[in-house]
């Protein structure tokens, strides 16, 4: 025989409310209660390789599709 009881649990859930492009500062809002990705923003985390002048640095940024396209088309990576 199985004996059960009902309990109540409190669960905290982090929801992205808005994201801002770190290049143009355009803000994108999440108008739903779901933790869905805001499709016009891409998040990057870059960890340069061992021995580079940026060794041990971590770069993290959010960029909108428009700025990402401009960055890729610019092709001036020095």
NORJOBEL-V881195 format. One record per residue. PSI is psi in whole degrees, 0 to 359 (* if undefined). OMEGA is omega in degrees with one decimal (none if undefined). NEAR is the number of other C-alpha atoms within 12 Angstrom. Layout:
# NORJOBEL-V881195
psi = [PSI PSI]
omega = [OMEGA OMEGA]
near = [NEAR NEAR]
This chain:
# NORJOBEL-V881195
psi = [140 129 129 163 155 130 158 132 145 122 129 136 127 128 132 120 319 157 147 134 128 356 311 354 14 133 137 128 147 111 13 168 2 155 61 156 138 115 341 3 136 135 131 140 124 126 99 157 164 132 351 166 349 18 136 355 149 125 131 130 158 134 136 164 322 313 325 317 316 319 316 318 336 318 30 65 109 *]
omega = [-178.9 176.3 -178.1 172.9 179.9 177.2 178.3 178.8 176.7 -177.7 176.1 -177.0 178.6 -179.0 176.8 -178.2 177.6 175.3 178.8 176.5 -179.3 -179.9 -176.8 179.7 174.9 -178.7 177.8 -175.8 174.2 -175.9 178.6 177.5 178.6 177.9 -179.3 178.2 173.8 -165.4 -177.4 -177.6 175.5 179.1 177.6 168.1 -176.6 175.5 -178.4 -174.3 179.1 177.9 178.3 179.2 177.3 179.7 -178.6 175.6 174.8 179.2 -179.0 -179.7 175.0 -177.4 179.5 -177.9 -179.2 -179.8 178.1 177.8 178.3 179.0 -179.2 -178.7 -179.3 176.7 176.8 -179.9 -179.2 none]
near = [3 4 5 6 6 6 6 6 6 6 6 6 9 10 17 18 18 23 27 25 26 22 20 20 17 19 19 24 21 20 15 13 14 13 16 18 20 26 17 24 30 24 21 16 13 15 16 15 12 11 10 10 10 13 13 13 15 14 15 15 20 29 30 27 23 19 22 23 16 15 16 13 11 11 10 8 7 4]
